[in-house]
Amino acid sequence: MPVNNEVDMIDSSSFQGKTAAYYTLGCKLNFSETSTFGKMLQELGVRTAQKGEKADICLINTCSVTEVADKKCRQIIHRMVRENPGAFVVVTGCYAQLEAEEVAKIEGVSLVLGSNEKANLIQFLSEAWINRGERNAFRQKTKDIKSFAPSCSRGNRTRYFLKVQDGCDYFCTYCTIPYARGFSRNPTIASLVSQAEETAKEGGKEIVLTGVNIGDFGKTTGEKFIDLVKALDAVEPIQRYRISSLEPDLLSDELIEYCAKSRAFMPHFHIPLQSGSDTVLKLMHRHYDRQLFADKIHRIKELMPEAFIGVDVMVGCRGETPECFEETYDFLNRLDVTQLHVFPYSERPGTSALSIPYVVSEKDKKLRSKRLLELSDEKTIAFYQQHIGQEAEVLFEKASRGRAMHGFTRNYIRVELSAKDADPAMDNQLTKVRLGELTHDKQSLKATIL
């Protein structure tokens, strides 16, 4: 079944037998979109290039969340051009939206598509393919980004990633994502349920809900995120759902209570905090204070003591004095969370954060990141150790021959099964195991099949 009607309207003869290489930078949403682009090209007769094989088409889906991300995007574009001489190179994603002209000037780039245009990627590619040799850059202004590119794909993974929302209306002072992705928008619940049903027919067992600000679901259709969750929970062939990231002010008690008793939504949450200092949260223009955040964590743990809770934390943003950072550290140290996703603040052109006077040095950013990463390791290891000796159900993913298999429990504990016990038939299968000791890198728990 085609993933997009656009494919049906294209003359695929020009693409038959061609090869394509893909590179995704950034978030799970980008991964989902790239996987869908790949599926659409496959329906046109394009196969994925093997390792070491020159590709006829290169597609790079970019990120622009930090200055480092921008730099990596440029490096990857240059590398793909160099490794695939003569290839038709397509660049899309957030960096392509924010810096379309700059990307179009890179030698070897054939087509640049902004956030509005990537919904019609195949159409743009087909037209540009006919006029090869010309450089094409297409990008709408932020206010005109209104399209929604459906996506529910797994690429080479076991879990599927279902895009339920795009864009953001929050405009936090440090962030360029609303400029890159546009305002919040979403498809209907009915269309998303249909995609979940198709995933089940393909044999999918786990779906991760992705988006930019998924708790804001419903701005386009007048529906509610909790109603989407309930509707997806009823698609019984899907045995597991995970919510990729949810803003604390949009994580309602009703949603927490529903997930605690639902059939398929896992006890696994990822909640952006950014700072544990109310002073900094106000400077960031976040929509909550730390007390609200703590209340949400306590409610989750009250109803789901085994829940895995990941937290985004930004360090070194403008206005984060040493005292503010210590507030964040102490707050997180006391909070019953499992893992911290720590990233340093990066100056982004055009953001209002640039007007905040207190600037944190790069040295201090690194020191603060190190302290929080060490705290994260302590919390994750302690959480894993609490589960040693317990029985669990794991969805395993295929491994290379002779390598250990990995998978995740309901509450997102990463599990390793030794190569001698691994069976290719276990790929995408829920398997009961007993959780053993930590692996040598302390990133997983060893497991034995029951």
Buried (B, 14 or more C-beta within 10 A) or exposed (E): EEBBEBBEEBEBEEBEEBBBBBBBBBBBBBBBBBBBBBBBBBBBEBBBBEEEEEBBBBBBBBBBBBEEBBEBBBEBBBEBBEEBEEBBBBBBBBBBBBBBEBBBEBEBBBBBBBBBBBBBBBBBBBEBBEEEEEBBBBBBEBEEBBBBBBBBBBBEBBBBBBBBBBBBEBBBBBBBBBBBBBBBBBBBBEBBBBBBBBBBEEEBBBBBBBBBBBBBBBBBBEBBBBEBBBBBBEBEEBBBBBBBBBBBBBBBEEBBEBBBEBEBBBBBBBBBBBBBBBBBBEBBBBEBBBEEBBBBBEBBBEBBEBBBBBBBBBBBBBBBEEEBBBBBBEBBEEBBBBBBBBBBBBEBEEBBBEEBEEBBEEEBBEBBBEBBBEBBBEBBEEBBEEBEEEEBBBBBBBBEEEEBBBBBBBBBBBBBBEEEBBEEEBBBEBBEBBBBEBBEEEBBBBBEEE
